[in-house]
Amino acid sequence: METTIKLREEYIKLGQAIKAAGCVDSGVEAKLVIQNELVLVNGKIETQRGKKLVAGDLVEFDGNIIKIEA
């Protein structure tokens, strides 16, 4: 599944993005999947829930792709 998130501000945090895309049901679940190294940002494993995503970033998790757009 591919989802696009349009930024309302300068950035969105990784945990918020995967929750907003419907990939997880809660912030706690987002924290766990990120800590367990299951989330890629621009092709690299990301373990920081607060990682700031900006336009052009690509997030991958559990077969889902999330594009960040301005």
mmCIF file of the N, C-alpha and C atoms, coordinates in Angstrom:
data_MODEL
# 
_entry.id   MODEL 
# 
loop_
_atom_site.group_PDB 
_atom_site.id 
_atom_site.type_symbol 
_atom_site.label_atom_id 
_atom_site.label_alt_id 
_atom_site.label_comp_id 
_atom_site.label_asym_id 
_atom_site.label_entity_id 
_atom_site.label_seq_id 
_atom_site.pdbx_PDB_ins_code 
_atom_site.Cartn_x 
_atom_site.Cartn_y 
_atom_site.Cartn_z 
_atom_site.occupancy 
_atom_site.B_iso_or_equiv 
_atom_site.pdbx_formal_charge 
_atom_site.auth_seq_id 
_atom_site.auth_comp_id 
_atom_site.auth_asym_id 
_atom_site.auth_atom_id 
_atom_site.pdbx_PDB_model_num 
ATOM 1   N N  . MET A 1 1  ? 0.842  -1.178 0.000  1.00 0.00 ? 1  MET A N  1 
ATOM 2   C CA . MET A 1 1  ? 0.000  0.000  0.000  1.00 0.00 ? 1  MET A CA 1 
ATOM 3   C C  . MET A 1 1  ? 0.888  1.241  0.000  1.00 0.00 ? 1  MET A C  1 
ATOM 4   N N  . GLU A 1 2  ? 0.490  2.226  -0.771 1.00 0.00 ? 2  GLU A N  1 
ATOM 5   C CA . GLU A 1 2  ? 1.256  3.465  -0.837 1.00 0.00 ? 2  GLU A CA 1 
ATOM 6   C C  . GLU A 1 2  ? 0.385  4.621  -0.340 1.00 0.00 ? 2  GLU A C  1 
ATOM 7   N N  . THR A 1 3  ? 0.948  5.422  0.542  1.00 0.00 ? 3  THR A N  1 
ATOM 8   C CA . THR A 1 3  ? 0.230  6.542  1.135  1.00 0.00 ? 3  THR A CA 1 
ATOM 9   C C  . THR A 1 3  ? 1.076  7.801  0.987  1.00 0.00 ? 3  THR A C  1 
ATOM 10  N N  . THR A 1 4  ? 0.419  8.918  0.745  1.00 0.00 ? 4  THR A N  1 
ATOM 11  C CA . THR A 1 4  ? 1.114  10.200 0.697  1.00 0.00 ? 4  THR A CA 1 
ATOM 12  C C  . THR A 1 4  ? 0.640  11.055 1.862  1.00 0.00 ? 4  THR A C  1 
ATOM 13  N N  . ILE A 1 5  ? 1.602  11.635 2.570  1.00 0.00 ? 5  ILE A N  1 
ATOM 14  C CA . ILE A 1 5  ? 1.272  12.548 3.656  1.00 0.00 ? 5  ILE A CA 1 
ATOM 15  C C  . ILE A 1 5  ? 1.723  13.941 3.241  1.00 0.00 ? 5  ILE A C  1 
ATOM 16  N N  . LYS A 1 6  ? 0.773  14.866 3.231  1.00 0.00 ? 6  LYS A N  1 
ATOM 17  C CA . LYS A 1 6  ? 1.099  16.258 2.906  1.00 0.00 ? 6  LYS A CA 1 
ATOM 18  C C  . LYS A 1 6  ? 1.438  16.985 4.199  1.00 0.00 ? 6  LYS A C  1 
ATOM 19  N N  . LEU A 1 7  ? 2.575  17.635 4.204  1.00 0.00 ? 7  LEU A N  1 
ATOM 20  C CA . LEU A 1 7  ? 3.019  18.360 5.394  1.00 0.00 ? 7  LEU A CA 1 
ATOM 21  C C  . LEU A 1 7  ? 2.183  19.606 5.626  1.00 0.00 ? 7  LEU A C  1 
ATOM 22  N N  . ARG A 1 8  ? 1.784  19.811 6.881  1.00 0.00 ? 8  ARG A N  1 
ATOM 23  C CA . ARG A 1 8  ? 1.095  21.043 7.260  1.00 0.00 ? 8  ARG A CA 1 
ATOM 24  C C  . ARG A 1 8  ? 2.095  22.033 7.821  1.00 0.00 ? 8  ARG A C  1 
ATOM 25  N N  . GLU A 1 9  ? 3.218  21.477 8.290  1.00 0.00 ? 9  GLU A N  1 
ATOM 26  C CA . GLU A 1 9  ? 4.283  22.292 8.858  1.00 0.00 ? 9  GLU A CA 1 
ATOM 27  C C  . GLU A 1 9  ? 5.568  21.945 8.120  1.00 0.00 ? 9  GLU A C  1 
ATOM 28  N N  . GLU A 1 10 ? 6.687  22.337 8.690  1.00 0.00 ? 10 GLU A N  1 
ATOM 29  C CA . GLU A 1 10 ? 7.990  22.123 8.064  1.00 0.00 ? 10 GLU A CA 1 
ATOM 30  C C  . GLU A 1 10 ? 8.367  20.638 8.015  1.00 0.00 ? 10 GLU A C  1 
ATOM 31  N N  . TYR A 1 11 ? 7.894  19.870 9.013  1.00 0.00 ? 11 TYR A N  1 
ATOM 32  C CA . TYR A 1 11 ? 8.231  18.453 9.098  1.00 0.00 ? 11 TYR A CA 1 
ATOM 33  C C  . TYR A 1 11 ? 7.151  17.698 9.860  1.00 0.00 ? 11 TYR A C  1 
ATOM 34  N N  . ILE A 1 12 ? 7.229  16.361 9.822  1.00 0.00 ? 12 ILE A N  1 
ATOM 35  C CA . ILE A 1 12 ? 6.398  15.498 10.651 1.00 0.00 ? 12 ILE A CA 1 
ATOM 36  C C  . ILE A 1 12 ? 7.336  14.467 11.265 1.00 0.00 ? 12 ILE A C  1 
ATOM 37  N N  . LYS A 1 13 ? 7.078  14.085 12.501 1.00 0.00 ? 13 LYS A N  1 
ATOM 38  C CA . LYS A 1 13 ? 7.929  13.096 13.150 1.00 0.00 ? 13 LYS A CA 1 
ATOM 39  C C  . LYS A 1 13 ? 7.559  11.699 12.664 1.00 0.00 ? 13 LYS A C  1 
ATOM 40  N N  . LEU A 1 14 ? 8.552  10.829 12.641 1.00 0.00 ? 14 LEU A N  1 
ATOM 41  C CA . LEU A 1 14 ? 8.374  9.477  12.107 1.00 0.00 ? 14 LEU A CA 1 
ATOM 42  C C  . LEU A 1 14 ? 7.212  8.742  12.767 1.00 0.00 ? 14 LEU A C  1 
ATOM 43  N N  . GLY A 1 15 ? 7.150  8.751  14.095 1.00 0.00 ? 15 GLY A N  1 
ATOM 44  C CA . GLY A 1 15 ? 6.071  8.058  14.799 1.00 0.00 ? 15 GLY A CA 1 
ATOM 45  C C  . GLY A 1 15 ? 4.706  8.577  14.389 1.00 0.00 ? 15 GLY A C  1 
ATOM 46  N N  . GLN A 1 16 ? 4.597  9.887  14.244 1.00 0.00 ? 16 GLN A N  1 
ATOM 47  C CA . GLN A 1 16 ? 3.335  10.502 13.833 1.00 0.00 ? 16 GLN A CA 1 
ATOM 48  C C  . GLN A 1 16 ? 2.982  10.100 12.401 1.00 0.00 ? 16 GLN A C  1 
ATOM 49  N N  . ALA A 1 17 ? 3.993  10.008 11.548 1.00 0.00 ? 17 ALA A N  1 
ATOM 50  C CA . ALA A 1 17 ? 3.750  9.691  10.138 1.00 0.00 ? 17 ALA A CA 1 
ATOM 51  C C  . ALA A 1 17 ? 3.211  8.279  9.962  1.00 0.00 ? 17 ALA A C  1 
ATOM 52  N N  . ILE A 1 18 ? 3.819  7.296  10.636 1.00 0.00 ? 18 ILE A N  1 
ATOM 53  C CA . ILE A 1 18 ? 3.320  5.930  10.428 1.00 0.00 ? 18 ILE A CA 1 
ATOM 54  C C  . ILE A 1 18 ? 1.948  5.736  11.078 1.00 0.00 ? 18 ILE A C  1 
ATOM 55  N N  . LYS A 1 19 ? 1.671  6.503  12.119 1.00 0.00 ? 19 LYS A N  1 
ATOM 56  C CA . LYS A 1 19 ? 0.340  6.456  12.718 1.00 0.00 ? 19 LYS A CA 1 
ATOM 57  C C  . LYS A 1 19 ? -0.677 7.135  11.790 1.00 0.00 ? 19 LYS A C  1 
ATOM 58  N N  . ALA A 1 20 ? -0.335 8.300  11.255 1.00 0.00 ? 20 ALA A N  1 
ATOM 59  C CA . ALA A 1 20 ? -1.234 9.033  10.357 1.00 0.00 ? 20 ALA A CA 1 
ATOM 60  C C  . ALA A 1 20 ? -1.545 8.241  9.090  1.00 0.00 ? 20 ALA A C  1 
ATOM 61  N N  . ALA A 1 21 ? -0.585 7.439  8.647  1.00 0.00 ? 21 ALA A N  1 
ATOM 62  C CA . ALA A 1 21 ? -0.779 6.639  7.434  1.00 0.00 ? 21 ALA A CA 1 
ATOM 63  C C  . ALA A 1 21 ? -1.607 5.389  7.704  1.00 0.00 ? 21 ALA A C  1 
ATOM 64  N N  . GLY A 1 22 ? -1.916 5.128  8.980  1.00 0.00 ? 22 GLY A N  1 
ATOM 65  C CA . GLY A 1 22 ? -2.731 3.971  9.317  1.00 0.00 ? 22 GLY A CA 1 
ATOM 66  C C  . GLY A 1 22 ? -1.951 2.673  9.415  1.00 0.00 ? 22 GLY A C  1 
ATOM 67  N N  . CYS A 1 23 ? -0.628 2.764  9.470  1.00 0.00 ? 23 CYS A N  1 
ATOM 68  C CA . CYS A 1 23 ? 0.207  1.561  9.548  1.00 0.00 ? 23 CYS A CA 1 
ATOM 69  C C  . CYS A 1 23 ? 0.195  0.952  10.955 1.00 0.00 ? 23 CYS A C  1 
ATOM 70  N N  . VAL A 1 24 ? -0.042 1.788  11.959 1.00 0.00 ? 24 VAL A N  1 
ATOM 71  C CA . VAL A 1 24 ? -0.154 1.334  13.352 1.00 0.00 ? 24 VAL A CA 1 
ATOM 72  C C  . VAL A 1 24 ? -1.358 2.034  13.967 1.00 0.00 ? 24 VAL A C  1 
ATOM 73  N N  . ASP A 1 25 ? -1.850 1.484  15.088 1.00 0.00 ? 25 ASP A N  1 
ATOM 74  C CA . ASP A 1 25 ? -3.046 2.031  15.715 1.00 0.00 ? 25 ASP A CA 1 
ATOM 75  C C  . ASP A 1 25 ? -2.766 3.053  16.804 1.00 0.00 ? 25 ASP A C  1 
ATOM 76  N N  . SER A 1 26 ? -1.536 3.041  17.337 1.00 0.00 ? 26 SER A N  1 
ATOM 77  C CA . SER A 1 26 ? -1.256 3.942  18.456 1.00 0.00 ? 26 SER A CA 1 
ATOM 78  C C  . SER A 1 26 ? 0.192  4.410  18.436 1.00 0.00 ? 26 SER A C  1 
ATOM 79  N N  . GLY A 1 27 ? 0.451  5.441  19.220 1.00 0.00 ? 27 GLY A N  1 
ATOM 80  C CA . GLY A 1 27 ? 1.811  5.933  19.371 1.00 0.00 ? 27 GLY A CA 1 
ATOM 81  C C  . GLY A 1 27 ? 2.712  4.900  20.023 1.00 0.00 ? 27 GLY A C  1 
ATOM 82  N N  . VAL A 1 28 ? 2.151  4.122  20.936 1.00 0.00 ? 28 VAL A N  1 
ATOM 83  C CA . VAL A 1 28 ? 2.931  3.075  21.605 1.00 0.00 ? 28 VAL A CA 1 
ATOM 84  C C  . VAL A 1 28 ? 3.361  2.018  20.594 1.00 0.00 ? 28 VAL A C  1 
ATOM 85  N N  . GLU A 1 29 ? 2.438  1.620  19.728 1.00 0.00 ? 29 GLU A N  1 
ATOM 86  C CA . GLU A 1 29 ? 2.767  0.633  18.689 1.00 0.00 ? 29 GLU A CA 1 
ATOM 87  C C  . GLU A 1 29 ? 3.814  1.197  17.732 1.00 0.00 ? 29 GLU A C  1 
ATOM 88  N N  . ALA A 1 30 ? 3.687  2.469  17.392 1.00 0.00 ? 30 ALA A N  1 
ATOM 89  C CA . ALA A 1 30 ? 4.674  3.120  16.523 1.00 0.00 ? 30 ALA A CA 1 
ATOM 90  C C  . ALA A 1 30 ? 6.054  3.061  17.166 1.00 0.00 ? 30 ALA A C  1 
ATOM 91  N N  . LYS A 1 31 ? 6.115  3.386  18.454 1.00 0.00 ? 31 LYS A N  1 
ATOM 92  C CA . LYS A 1 31 ? 7.381  3.362  19.188 1.00 0.00 ? 31 LYS A CA 1 
ATOM 93  C C  . LYS A 1 31 ? 8.013  1.976  19.138 1.00 0.00 ? 31 LYS A C  1 
ATOM 94  N N  . LEU A 1 32 ? 7.206  0.943  19.326 1.00 0.00 ? 32 LEU A N  1 
ATOM 95  C CA . LEU A 1 32 ? 7.732  -0.427 19.355 1.00 0.00 ? 32 LEU A CA 1 
ATOM 96  C C  . LEU A 1 32 ? 8.272  -0.866 17.994 1.00 0.00 ? 32 LEU A C  1 
ATOM 97  N N  . VAL A 1 33 ? 7.536  -0.600 16.917 1.00 0.00 ? 33 VAL A N  1 
ATOM 98  C CA . VAL A 1 33 ? 8.015  -1.051 15.608 1.00 0.00 ? 33 VAL A CA 1 
ATOM 99  C C  . VAL A 1 33 ? 9.269  -0.285 15.191 1.00 0.00 ? 33 VAL A C  1 
ATOM 100 N N  . ILE A 1 34 ? 9.364  0.974  15.590 1.00 0.00 ? 34 ILE A N  1 
ATOM 101 C CA . ILE A 1 34 ? 10.564 1.763  15.274 1.00 0.00 ? 34 ILE A CA 1 
ATOM 102 C C  . ILE A 1 34 ? 11.749 1.248  16.089 1.00 0.00 ? 34 ILE A C  1 
ATOM 103 N N  . GLN A 1 35 ? 11.555 1.019  17.384 1.00 0.00 ? 35 GLN A N  1 
ATOM 104 C CA . GLN A 1 35 ? 12.637 0.512  18.238 1.00 0.00 ? 35 GLN A CA 1 
ATOM 105 C C  . GLN A 1 35 ? 13.111 -0.873 17.798 1.00 0.00 ? 35 GLN A C  1 
ATOM 106 N N  . ASN A 1 36 ? 12.198 -1.666 17.239 1.00 0.00 ? 36 ASN A N  1 
ATOM 107 C CA . ASN A 1 36 ? 12.549 -3.017 16.800 1.00 0.00 ? 36 ASN A CA 1 
ATOM 108 C C  . ASN A 1 36 ? 13.146 -3.046 15.391 1.00 0.00 ? 36 ASN A C  1 
ATOM 109 N N  . GLU A 1 37 ? 13.517 -1.869 14.893 1.00 0.00 ? 37 GLU A N  1 
ATOM 110 C CA . GLU A 1 37 ? 14.209 -1.715 13.609 1.00 0.00 ? 37 GLU A CA 1 
ATOM 111 C C  . GLU A 1 37 ? 13.404 -2.258 12.427 1.00 0.00 ? 37 GLU A C  1 
ATOM 112 N N  . LEU A 1 38 ? 12.091 -2.031 12.454 1.00 0.00 ? 38 LEU A N  1 
ATOM 113 C CA . LEU A 1 38 ? 11.218 -2.509 11.387 1.00 0.00 ? 38 LEU A CA 1 
ATOM 114 C C  . LEU A 1 38 ? 10.852 -1.417 10.382 1.00 0.00 ? 38 LEU A C  1 
ATOM 115 N N  . VAL A 1 39 ? 11.356 -0.200 10.618 1.00 0.00 ? 39 VAL A N  1 
ATOM 116 C CA . VAL A 1 39 ? 10.988 0.944  9.778  1.00 0.00 ? 39 VAL A CA 1 
ATOM 117 C C  . VAL A 1 39 ? 12.223 1.477  9.050  1.00 0.00 ? 39 VAL A C  1 
ATOM 118 N N  . LEU A 1 40 ? 12.071 1.700  7.745  1.00 0.00 ? 40 LEU A N  1 
ATOM 119 C CA . LEU A 1 40 ? 13.146 2.275  6.940  1.00 0.00 ? 40 LEU A CA 1 
ATOM 120 C C  . LEU A 1 40 ? 12.762 3.699  6.541  1.00 0.00 ? 40 LEU A C  1 
ATOM 121 N N  . VAL A 1 41 ? 13.730 4.598  6.610  1.00 0.00 ? 41 VAL A N  1 
ATOM 122 C CA . VAL A 1 41 ? 13.555 5.962  6.101  1.00 0.00 ? 41 VAL A CA 1 
ATOM 123 C C  . VAL A 1 41 ? 14.616 6.154  5.032  1.00 0.00 ? 41 VAL A C  1 
ATOM 124 N N  . ASN A 1 42 ? 14.162 6.420  3.828  1.00 0.00 ? 42 ASN A N  1 
ATOM 125 C CA . ASN A 1 42 ? 15.071 6.581  2.682  1.00 0.00 ? 42 ASN A CA 1 
ATOM 126 C C  . ASN A 1 42 ? 16.023 5.387  2.552  1.00 0.00 ? 42 ASN A C  1 
ATOM 127 N N  . GLY A 1 43 ? 15.469 4.182  2.778  1.00 0.00 ? 43 GLY A N  1 
ATOM 128 C CA . GLY A 1 43 ? 16.232 2.954  2.567  1.00 0.00 ? 43 GLY A CA 1 
ATOM 129 C C  . GLY A 1 43 ? 17.113 2.516  3.727  1.00 0.00 ? 43 GLY A C  1 
ATOM 130 N N  . LYS A 1 44 ? 17.124 3.259  4.828  1.00 0.00 ? 44 LYS A N  1 
ATOM 131 C CA . LYS A 1 44 ? 17.973 2.914  5.978  1.00 0.00 ? 44 LYS A CA 1 
ATOM 132 C C  . LYS A 1 44 ? 17.115 2.700  7.221  1.00 0.00 ? 44 LYS A C  1 
ATOM 133 N N  . ILE A 1 45 ? 17.504 1.748  8.054  1.00 0.00 ? 45 ILE A N  1 
ATOM 134 C CA . ILE A 1 45 ? 16.790 1.495  9.303  1.00 0.00 ? 45 ILE A CA 1 
ATOM 135 C C  . ILE A 1 45 ? 16.847 2.749  10.175 1.00 0.00 ? 45 ILE A C  1 
ATOM 136 N N  . GLU A 1 46 ? 15.692 3.129  10.704 1.00 0.00 ? 46 GLU A N  1 
ATOM 137 C CA . GLU A 1 46 ? 15.612 4.304  11.584 1.00 0.00 ? 46 GLU A CA 1 
ATOM 138 C C  . GLU A 1 46 ? 15.035 3.879  12.928 1.00 0.00 ? 46 GLU A C  1 
ATOM 139 N N  . THR A 1 47 ? 15.731 4.227  14.006 1.00 0.00 ? 47 THR A N  1 
ATOM 140 C CA . THR A 1 47 ? 15.281 3.829  15.346 1.00 0.00 ? 47 THR A CA 1 
ATOM 141 C C  . THR A 1 47 ? 14.845 5.020  16.195 1.00 0.00 ? 47 THR A C  1 
ATOM 142 N N  . GLN A 1 48 ? 14.820 6.218  15.633 1.00 0.00 ? 48 GLN A N  1 
ATOM 143 C CA . GLN A 1 48 ? 14.395 7.404  16.377 1.00 0.00 ? 48 GLN A CA 1 
ATOM 144 C C  . GLN A 1 48 ? 12.948 7.742  16.036 1.00 0.00 ? 48 GLN A C  1 
ATOM 145 N N  . ARG A 1 49 ? 12.079 7.586  17.016 1.00 0.00 ? 49 ARG A N  1 
ATOM 146 C CA . ARG A 1 49 ? 10.661 7.876  16.801 1.00 0.00 ? 49 ARG A CA 1 
ATOM 147 C C  . ARG A 1 49 ? 10.454 9.341  16.445 1.00 0.00 ? 49 ARG A C  1 
ATOM 148 N N  . GLY A 1 50 ? 11.302 10.210 16.984 1.00 0.00 ? 50 GLY A N  1 
ATOM 149 C CA . GLY A 1 50 ? 11.177 11.651 16.743 1.00 0.00 ? 50 GLY A CA 1 
ATOM 150 C C  . GLY A 1 50 ? 11.913 12.146 15.512 1.00 0.00 ? 50 GLY A C  1 
ATOM 151 N N  . LYS A 1 51 ? 12.416 11.239 14.683 1.00 0.00 ? 51 LYS A N  1 
ATOM 152 C CA . LYS A 1 51 ? 13.122 11.625 13.451 1.00 0.00 ? 51 LYS A CA 1 
ATOM 153 C C  . LYS A 1 51 ? 12.223 12.552 12.644 1.00 0.00 ? 51 LYS A C  1 
ATOM 154 N N  . LYS A 1 52 ? 12.750 13.708 12.266 1.00 0.00 ? 52 LYS A N  1 
ATOM 155 C CA . LYS A 1 52 ? 11.972 14.687 11.511 1.00 0.00 ? 52 LYS A CA 1 
ATOM 156 C C  . LYS A 1 52 ? 11.981 14.318 10.028 1.00 0.00 ? 52 LYS A C  1 
ATOM 157 N N  . LEU A 1 53 ? 10.799 14.125 9.482  1.00 0.00 ? 53 LEU A N  1 
ATOM 158 C CA . LEU A 1 53 ? 10.657 13.818 8.063  1.00 0.00 ? 53 LEU A CA 1 
ATOM 159 C C  . LEU A 1 53 ? 10.262 15.089 7.329  1.00 0.00 ? 53 LEU A C  1 
ATOM 160 N N  . VAL A 1 54 ? 10.891 15.307 6.194  1.00 0.00 ? 54 VAL A N  1 
ATOM 161 C CA . VAL A 1 54 ? 10.599 16.492 5.385  1.00 0.00 ? 54 VAL A CA 1 
ATOM 162 C C  . VAL A 1 54 ? 10.162 16.040 3.996  1.00 0.00 ? 54 VAL A C  1 
ATOM 163 N N  . ALA A 1 55 ? 9.705  16.985 3.194  1.00 0.00 ? 55 ALA A N  1 
ATOM 164 C CA . ALA A 1 55 ? 9.255  16.676 1.835  1.00 0.00 ? 55 ALA A CA 1 
ATOM 165 C C  . ALA A 1 55 ? 10.340 15.907 1.090  1.00 0.00 ? 55 ALA A C  1 
ATOM 166 N N  . GLY A 1 56 ? 9.937  14.840 0.421  1.00 0.00 ? 56 GLY A N  1 
ATOM 167 C CA . GLY A 1 56 ? 10.869 14.021 -0.344 1.00 0.00 ? 56 GLY A CA 1 
ATOM 168 C C  . GLY A 1 56 ? 11.293 12.754 0.381  1.00 0.00 ? 56 GLY A C  1 
ATOM 169 N N  . ASP A 1 57 ? 11.053 12.682 1.696  1.00 0.00 ? 57 ASP A N  1 
ATOM 170 C CA . ASP A 1 57 ? 11.416 11.475 2.437  1.00 0.00 ? 57 ASP A CA 1 
ATOM 171 C C  . ASP A 1 57 ? 10.464 10.332 2.101  1.00 0.00 ? 57 ASP A C  1 
ATOM 172 N N  . LEU A 1 58 ? 10.986 9.109  2.184  1.00 0.00 ? 58 LEU A N  1 
ATOM 173 C CA . LEU A 1 58 ? 10.222 7.908  1.883  1.00 0.00 ? 58 LEU A CA 1 
ATOM 174 C C  . LEU A 1 58 ? 10.359 6.951  3.058  1.00 0.00 ? 58 LEU A C  1 
ATOM 175 N N  . VAL A 1 59 ? 9.222  6.525  3.601  1.00 0.00 ? 59 VAL A N  1 
ATOM 176 C CA . VAL A 1 59 ? 9.202  5.621  4.747  1.00 0.00 ? 59 VAL A CA 1 
ATOM 177 C C  . VAL A 1 59 ? 8.649  4.272  4.294  1.00 0.00 ? 59 VAL A C  1 
ATOM 178 N N  . GLU A 1 60 ? 9.291  3.191  4.741  1.00 0.00 ? 60 GLU A N  1 
ATOM 179 C CA . GLU A 1 60 ? 8.811  1.842  4.415  1.00 0.00 ? 60 GLU A CA 1 
ATOM 180 C C  . GLU A 1 60 ? 8.604  1.075  5.708  1.00 0.00 ? 60 GLU A C  1 
ATOM 181 N N  . PHE A 1 61 ? 7.443  0.405  5.801  1.00 0.00 ? 61 PHE A N  1 
ATOM 182 C CA . PHE A 1 61 ? 7.136  -0.414 6.973  1.00 0.00 ? 61 PHE A CA 1 
ATOM 183 C C  . PHE A 1 61 ? 6.109  -1.469 6.595  1.00 0.00 ? 61 PHE A C  1 
ATOM 184 N N  . ASP A 1 62 ? 6.440  -2.719 6.832  1.00 0.00 ? 62 ASP A N  1 
ATOM 185 C CA . ASP A 1 62 ? 5.503  -3.829 6.671  1.00 0.00 ? 62 ASP A CA 1 
ATOM 186 C C  . ASP A 1 62 ? 4.809  -3.820 5.302  1.00 0.00 ? 62 ASP A C  1 
ATOM 187 N N  . GLY A 1 63 ? 5.575  -3.568 4.254  1.00 0.00 ? 63 GLY A N  1 
ATOM 188 C CA . GLY A 1 63 ? 5.024  -3.562 2.901  1.00 0.00 ? 63 GLY A CA 1 
ATOM 189 C C  . GLY A 1 63 ? 4.342  -2.266 2.515  1.00 0.00 ? 63 GLY A C  1 
ATOM 190 N N  . ASN A 1 64 ? 4.282  -1.314 3.418  1.00 0.00 ? 64 ASN A N  1 
ATOM 191 C CA . ASN A 1 64 ? 3.666  -0.019 3.144  1.00 0.00 ? 64 ASN A CA 1 
ATOM 192 C C  . ASN A 1 64 ? 4.741  1.008  2.809  1.00 0.00 ? 64 ASN A C  1 
ATOM 193 N N  . ILE A 1 65 ? 4.412  1.897  1.893  1.00 0.00 ? 65 ILE A N  1 
ATOM 194 C CA . ILE A 1 65 ? 5.319  2.981  1.528  1.00 0.00 ? 65 ILE A CA 1 
ATOM 195 C C  . ILE A 1 65 ? 4.592  4.295  1.815  1.00 0.00 ? 65 ILE A C  1 
ATOM 196 N N  . ILE A 1 66 ? 5.272  5.174  2.532  1.00 0.00 ? 66 ILE A N  1 
ATOM 197 C CA . ILE A 1 66 ? 4.704  6.474  2.878  1.00 0.00 ? 66 ILE A CA 1 
ATOM 198 C C  . ILE A 1 66 ? 5.584  7.548  2.267  1.00 0.00 ? 66 ILE A C  1 
ATOM 199 N N  . LYS A 1 67 ? 5.000  8.344  1.390  1.00 0.00 ? 67 LYS A N  1 
ATOM 200 C CA . LYS A 1 67 ? 5.724  9.454  0.768  1.00 0.00 ? 67 LYS A CA 1 
ATOM 201 C C  . LYS A 1 67 ? 5.376  10.732 1.508  1.00 0.00 ? 67 LYS A C  1 
ATOM 202 N N  . ILE A 1 68 ? 6.399  11.533 1.797  1.00 0.00 ? 68 ILE A N  1 
ATOM 203 C CA . ILE A 1 68 ? 6.188  12.812 2.469  1.00 0.00 ? 68 ILE A CA 1 
ATOM 204 C C  . ILE A 1 68 ? 6.287  13.918 1.419  1.00 0.00 ? 68 ILE A C  1 
ATOM 205 N N  . GLU A 1 69 ? 5.215  14.722 1.321  1.00 0.00 ? 69 GLU A N  1 
ATOM 206 C CA . GLU A 1 69 ? 5.178  15.802 0.341  1.00 0.00 ? 69 GLU A CA 1 
ATOM 207 C C  . GLU A 1 69 ? 4.873  17.135 1.009  1.00 0.00 ? 69 GLU A C  1 
ATOM 208 N N  . ALA A 1 70 ? 5.335  18.196 0.367  1.00 0.00 ? 70 ALA A N  1 
ATOM 209 C CA . ALA A 1 70 ? 5.091  19.550 0.886  1.00 0.00 ? 70 ALA A CA 1 
ATOM 210 C C  . ALA A 1 70 ? 3.663  19.952 0.613  1.00 0.00 ? 70 ALA A C  1 
# 
